Amino acid sequence: MAITGFGIVGCGMIANFHAEAVKHIKGSKIVACFDARPEAADRFAAANPGVKAYYDLDAMLADSAVQIVTICTPSGAHMEPAVRAANAGKHVVVEKPMEITLKRCDAILDACKKNGVMVCPIFPSRFSPANLALKEAVDEGRFGKLTLGDTYVKWWRTQEYYDQGGWRGTWALDGGGAYMNQGIHNVDLLYWFMGEVAEVCAVTSTLAHERIEVEDVGVAAIKFKNGAVGTIECTTSAWPGHLKKTEIHGTTGSVIVEQDDVLLWQFEKTKAKDKAILEKFAKKVGGTGGASDPKAISYVGHMEQLKDFVKAIQTGRQPKITGDEGRKAVEIILAIYQSAWTGKRVSLPLAKDPKRPA
């Protein structure tokens, strides 16, 4: 069986989760890594036997053992290596957010399309069994008419978190704060459950941290194209950090998922599987999901998504999460920022990237 070789670009914290995920995918292996800091590449290679450290990106892209390139650089530095990887004929995995502007997202999508390669934006929350059960209930029409969809990411990040990574909390490389960095997974989930967003109205602020340019708290009211409404609340200033929560309501059903647990699963018409779902997901999984510590996330969602991406490449089908969906989450967040900056409601789709006030 041929090995599917991964090459990592950017050997910081999140690269370790990709390394762990790939280890658990049969027939796949991380074979190479590159970082602009040679010592970081060496450290990653030493921790992952069999990985060759490169100090030149083009040299890694020329390695025939690398079929998939995973971009783990800071958010605003995803486009350049992703485009170069696509131009070298490699399939591309991009950590969230895909990029920090629509223009930069489009450059990645265009390069992948032009070169006939696939792109995979990382959204592991979609592969959580509880979220998959909720999505299935939505698709089965069990909620009747969807009326209300809310999602909450009330996390805590210390001042040290922002201080120790020079790019964190900057518009240039983080692309935003609690929404773009921490909340984007739940922004994607809400869009996945509730459908296209028509309009947003938002307020953001920076209240608990110094020396950062971006928001650490925000509230957004959402109007969906199907007529339903909802809210997206995101913060890194809610001590000590709380589990993520999503609530979906309709005329014949209500479900609340907290992290990977189902707190409420109630439908007007019950099904035999409802009891099993409650029994399976009503237990506390014990994970904090990164609520107060960014290193305290599980690699399992990454593993499931990368496994799907490898299968998509092998069979020629589309991956379960496409590049366009990676762009969509960024667009919703940029609309939230535009509303917060202007004090006005903002309609989607956006015609262009919003201009940040000076």
C-alpha positions in Angstrom: 0.0 0.0 0.0 1.4 3.4 -1.1 2.0 5.8 1.8 0.3 9.2 1.6 3.0 11.6 2.6 2.3 14.9 4.5 4.6 17.9 4.7 4.0 20.4 7.5 4.7 24.1 6.9 5.0 26.0 10.2 6.2 23.9 13.2 4.5 25.7 16.1 1.9 24.3 18.6 -0.8 23.3 16.2 1.6 21.3 14.0 1.8 18.8 16.9 -1.9 18.1 16.7 -1.6 17.4 13.0 1.4 15.1 13.7 -0.6 13.1 16.3 -3.7 13.0 13.9 -1.7 11.7 11.0 0.0 9.0 13.2 -3.5 7.5 13.6 -4.4 7.4 9.9 -3.5 4.1 8.3 -1.3 4.5 5.2 -0.5 8.1 6.0 2.7 9.6 7.4 4.3 13.0 8.0 7.5 12.8 5.9 8.7 16.4 5.9 8.5 19.7 7.6 9.5 23.3 6.9 9.7 26.4 9.2 11.3 29.8 8.5 13.2 29.2 11.8 15.5 26.2 11.2 15.6 25.4 14.9 11.8 24.9 15.0 11.9 22.5 12.0 14.7 20.6 13.7 12.8 20.4 16.9 9.6 19.1 15.1 11.6 16.5 13.1 13.4 15.3 16.3 10.0 14.8 18.0 8.6 12.9 15.0 11.1 10.2 13.8 11.2 9.7 10.1 10.4 13.4 9.3 12.9 15.3 7.2 13.5 18.9 8.2 13.7 21.4 5.4 15.0 25.0 5.7 13.8 25.9 2.2 10.1 25.6 1.2 10.7 25.0 -2.5 13.0 22.1 -1.6 10.3 20.5 0.5 7.7 21.1 -2.3 10.1 19.3 -4.7 10.1 16.2 -2.5 8.1 13.6 -4.4 7.3 11.8 -1.1 5.1 14.8 -0.1 1.6 14.6 -1.6 -0.3 16.8 0.9 1.0 20.1 2.4 -0.4 21.2 5.7 -0.3 24.9 6.4 0.2 25.6 10.2 1.7 29.1 10.0 0.0 32.1 11.7 -3.4 32.9 10.2 -2.3 35.8 8.1 0.6 33.9 6.6 -1.4 31.0 5.1 -1.8 32.3 1.5 1.8 32.4 0.3 2.8 28.8 1.3 -0.6 27.4 0.3 -0.4 28.9 -3.2 3.2 27.7 -3.6 2.1 24.2 -2.6 -0.8 24.2 -5.1 1.5 25.5 -7.8 3.9 22.6 -7.0 1.0 20.2 -7.6 0.4 19.3 -3.9 -3.0 19.0 -2.2 -3.4 21.6 0.5 -4.6 21.4 4.1 -5.1 24.8 5.7 -5.5 25.4 9.5 -8.4 27.7 10.4 -9.0 30.4 9.4 -8.3 29.6 5.8 -6.9 33.2 5.6 -7.8 36.5 7.1 -9.3 38.3 4.1 -11.6 37.1 1.2 -9.0 38.2 -1.3 -6.4 36.0 0.3 -8.8 33.1 0.6 -9.7 33.5 -3.1 -6.0 33.3 -4.0 -5.7 29.9 -2.3 -8.9 28.6 -3.9 -7.9 29.9 -7.4 -4.4 28.3 -7.2 -5.9 25.0 -6.1 -8.5 25.1 -8.9 -5.9 26.1 -11.5 -3.6 23.3 -10.6 -6.3 20.6 -10.2 -5.5 19.9 -6.5 -7.8 19.7 -3.5 -8.0 22.0 -0.5 -9.1 21.2 3.0 -9.9 24.0 5.5 -9.6 22.6 9.1 -13.0 22.5 11.0 -12.7 19.4 13.2 -15.8 20.3 15.2 -18.0 19.1 12.3 -16.6 15.6 13.0 -17.7 15.5 16.6 -20.3 12.7 17.0 -22.7 15.0 18.9 -22.5 17.6 16.2 -23.0 14.9 13.5 -26.1 13.7 15.3 -27.4 17.3 15.5 -26.7 17.9 11.8 -28.5 14.6 10.9 -31.6 15.8 12.9 -31.6 19.1 11.0 -31.3 17.4 7.6 -34.2 15.0 8.5 -36.4 18.1 9.2 -37.0 17.2 12.8 -36.9 20.8 14.0 -39.8 21.8 11.7 -39.2 25.4 10.8 -35.8 26.5 12.1 -36.4 29.6 14.2 -33.4 30.3 16.4 -29.7 29.3 16.3 -27.2 30.5 19.0 -23.6 29.6 19.6 -21.3 30.7 22.5 -17.5 30.5 22.8 -16.9 32.0 26.3 -13.2 31.2 26.8 -10.3 32.6 28.8 -6.9 33.5 27.5 -4.2 35.0 29.8 -2.2 38.1 29.0 0.8 35.8 28.6 -1.0 33.9 25.8 -1.0 37.0 23.7 2.4 38.3 24.8 4.3 35.1 24.1 3.3 34.7 20.4 4.3 38.0 18.8 1.6 37.5 16.1 -1.3 36.9 18.4 -3.8 39.7 18.8 -2.6 41.5 15.7 -4.7 42.4 12.7 -1.9 41.6 10.3 -1.3 38.0 11.4 -4.2 36.9 13.7 -6.7 38.7 11.5 -9.0 39.3 14.4 -9.5 38.2 18.0 -12.1 36.1 19.7 -14.1 35.6 16.5 -11.4 34.9 13.9 -9.1 32.9 16.1 -11.2 31.1 18.8 -14.8 31.4 17.6 -14.5 30.4 14.0 -15.2 26.7 14.6 -18.6 27.6 16.1 -19.3 30.2 13.4 -18.8 27.4 10.9 -21.0 25.0 12.9 -23.9 27.5 13.1 -23.7 28.1 9.4 -23.6 24.3 8.8 -26.7 23.8 11.0 -28.8 26.9 10.1 -27.8 27.7 6.5 -26.7 30.8 4.7 -26.4 34.1 6.6 -28.3 37.0 5.2 -27.4 39.8 7.7 -25.4 40.5 10.8 -25.3 43.3 13.4 -22.5 43.2 15.9 -20.7 44.9 18.8 -17.1 44.1 19.8 -14.7 45.4 22.4 -11.3 44.9 24.0 -11.8 44.7 27.8 -9.5 42.2 29.5 -6.2 42.3 27.7 -3.4 44.9 27.0 -1.2 45.3 24.0 -3.6 43.6 21.6 -5.2 45.3 18.5 -8.2 43.0 18.2 -11.4 42.2 20.1 -11.5 40.0 23.2 -15.3 40.1 23.4 -18.2 40.4 21.0 -21.9 39.8 20.4 -23.4 39.4 17.0 -27.1 39.1 16.0 -27.6 37.0 12.9 -30.4 36.8 10.4 -30.4 33.7 8.3 -31.7 33.4 4.7 -34.4 31.0 5.8 -35.8 33.7 8.1 -34.4 32.3 11.4 -32.4 34.5 13.7 -29.6 33.8 16.2 -26.6 35.1 18.1 -22.9 34.4 18.1 -21.1 35.4 21.3 -17.3 35.0 21.4 -14.8 36.1 24.1 -11.4 35.3 25.5 -12.2 37.3 28.6 -14.6 35.0 30.5 -12.6 33.6 33.4 -12.0 30.7 34.0 -13.1 29.7 30.5 -16.3 27.7 29.7 -17.2 24.9 27.3 -18.5 25.9 23.9 -22.2 25.7 23.4 -24.6 25.6 20.5 -28.4 25.8 20.7 -30.7 25.0 17.8 -34.4 25.6 18.0 -37.4 25.1 15.7 -41.2 24.7 15.7 -40.9 21.0 16.5 -37.6 20.5 18.3 -34.7 21.9 20.4 -31.2 20.6 20.9 -28.3 22.0 23.0 -24.8 20.7 22.6 -22.0 21.7 25.0 -18.6 20.8 23.7 -19.2 17.1 22.8 -22.1 16.5 25.2 -25.8 16.8 24.5 -27.6 18.8 27.2 -31.0 18.8 25.6 -32.4 16.6 22.8 -36.2 17.1 22.5 -38.5 16.7 19.5 -42.2 16.7 19.1 -42.1 13.4 17.3 -39.7 11.0 19.1 -37.7 8.3 17.3 -36.3 5.1 18.7 -32.7 6.4 18.3 -33.4 9.4 20.6 -32.9 7.5 23.8 -29.6 6.0 22.5 -28.3 9.5 21.5 -29.1 10.9 24.9 -27.5 8.0 26.7 -24.4 8.2 24.5 -23.8 11.9 24.6 -25.3 13.0 28.0 -22.0 11.9 29.7 -19.4 14.4 30.4 -16.4 13.7 28.1 -14.1 15.4 30.6 -12.4 17.6 27.9 -12.2 21.3 28.2 -11.8 21.8 24.4 -9.3 24.6 24.9 -11.7 26.8 27.0 -8.8 28.1 29.1 -5.7 26.3 27.6 -5.2 26.3 23.8 -3.1 23.1 24.1 -6.0 21.2 25.7 -7.7 20.2 22.5 -8.1 16.7 21.1 -6.5 15.5 17.9 -9.4 13.2 17.1 -11.4 15.8 15.1 -8.3 16.6 13.0 -7.7 12.9 12.5 -11.3 12.3 11.2 -11.1 15.3 8.9 -7.7 14.4 7.5 -8.8 10.8 7.0 -11.7 12.1 5.0 -9.4 14.3 2.9 -7.0 11.4 2.1 -10.0 9.3 1.0 -11.3 12.2 -1.1 -7.9 12.4 -2.9 -7.8 8.6 -3.4 -11.3 8.4 -4.8 -11.6 11.7 -6.6 -14.7 12.8 -4.6 -15.1 16.1 -2.9 -13.9 16.3 0.8 -16.7 16.6 3.4 -15.6 20.2 4.0 -14.7 22.2 0.9 -12.5 25.3 0.4 -15.6 27.4 -0.3 -16.9 26.5 3.2 -13.6 27.7 4.7 -14.0 31.0 2.9 -17.7 31.2 4.1 -16.7 31.2 7.8 -14.2 34.0 7.2 -16.8 36.0 5.3 -19.3 35.8 8.1 -16.6 37.0 10.6 -15.5 39.8 8.4 -19.2 40.9 8.1 -19.4 40.9 11.9 -16.3 43.1 12.1 -17.6 45.5 9.5 -20.8 45.8 11.5 -18.9 46.4 14.7 -16.7 49.0 13.0 -19.5 50.9 11.3 -22.3 50.5 13.8 -24.6 49.3 10.9 -26.2 46.1 9.8 -24.2 44.3 7.1 -25.7 42.1 4.4 -24.0 39.1 2.9 -22.5 38.1 0.6 -19.8 40.8 1.0 -18.9 42.5 -2.3 -15.3 43.0 -1.0 -13.2 42.9 2.1 -14.3 45.5 4.7 -11.9 48.4 5.4 -10.7 48.6 9.0 -10.9 52.1 10.5 -7.5 53.8 10.9 
